[in-house]
Each structure stands twice: as structure tokens, then as C-alpha cells.
Amino acid sequence: RVTMDLEMTTATLADELKERLPQVRDTVLTILPNKRFEDISTVDGKTSLRTELIEGLNAFLSQGKITKIYFKEFVVQ
């Protein structure tokens, strides 16, 4: 389980993200299940995951870019 906040370059990007929520969820759910506990249990692993998520999400955004991801909750079972 992961919850996160996104830092964006423009305020209008929030509206685009709402419109593209299915793509956002698909991108996150495509990346996360491929990670093993060992991949994301360290600070470097979480940093790498952030980078991968930012790149995946920015690939389809047109009204701005995501610059940072802040994990609010990060639970691995």
C-alpha cells in the first residue's frame, strides 16, 4: 500500500491528472508489483522507485511535469 503527494510544475497539471486518473493508476500499478521487498526497503530503493514513477507519469502528461513524489504511507506485505 502506497499513498503519495505529487509536486508539479504547474497548477493546471492537477486537473490533467484528475482527467487521466486511469492512466495514473495503471502506471503506478504496472511499476509497483514488479518490485521486491529488497528493491524498495532501502532509502536508495525508494529513491529509485520515485524516479521510475516520475518518469512513467511524465511520459503521458502534457500540461506540466511532476517534479517530486512524497510518500505519505508505504506498507509492504
Steps between C-alpha positions, in 0.01 A plus 500: 500500500637836399356847527686798368489869425626640172687826448422652160640773278158655432169523682312393187674163513277400792198521269674291235592239759135476608393452138768237445451318831459160330840548331655615827372192684605270218852644497541467875349150505725392214816616676435403864423127466833445325688611810624256761530592866878510457461754217304753705600440862794743492515876451677447166229257396224747580689775317529276196127421520418872517709563189333215312151619596577861402634390161202270441245767588673784317506289182131571432449843660474807277412793731806483723723253675518327836820609671484308829309223668455495876401166651239552772445132569715208390399153619647183354356157578 
